[in-house]
């Protein structure tokens, strides 16, 4: 009976370690995803700004009559 309790305790400890590892790994992945999301959002904002500047430049160029 003592061996059964010892094995169950070891298996329980192993299961607890796996659960802790899983929680830590999921938190790590969540953090990586959040960082990637921030970087992608910044890149999209930069592209939007570049497009706005290009459109403004083209409209100003077109309005000044220097198409040729």
N, C-alpha and C positions, 0 to 999 in steps of 0.2 A: 504494500500500500504506500509506503514511504517513497518507493521508486516512482510510482505513478504520480504522486504529488510533485516530486522533483522534476519529472519530465514535463508535466503540465505547466509548472512554473517556468521552466526553461523555454517551452514553446510560447508561453504567454509573454515572456520577456522578448523573445524573438519577434513575435507579432507586434509588440509595442515598438521595438526598434524599427521594424519595417514601416509602421504607421508614422513614426516620427520622421524617418527618412522621406516618406512620401509627402508629408506636409511641408518639410523644408524644400524639397524639390519643386513642388507646385508653387510655393512662394517665390522661389528663384525664377521660375519660368514666368510668373506673373510680373515680376520686376523687369525681366528682360523685355517682355511684351510692352510694358508701359514705356520703357526707354525707347524702344523701336517706334512706338506710336508717336511719341514726342518728336523724334527725328523726322519721321515721315511728314507729320503735320508742318514742321518748320520748312521742310523742302517744298511742300505744296504752297505754303505761304510765299516763299521766295519766288517760285515759278509764277504765281499770280501777280506778284509785284513786277516781275520782268515783263509779263504780258501787258500789264497796264502801261508800263513805260513805253513799250514798243508801239502799242496802239496810239498813245498820245503823240509819240514822235511821228508816226505815219499820218495821223490826222493833221498835225501842224504842218508837215511837209506838203500834204495835199492842199491845205488851205492857202499856203503861200504861193501855190501855182508852180512849184518846182518839180513837177512830175517827170520832166524830160531828163 
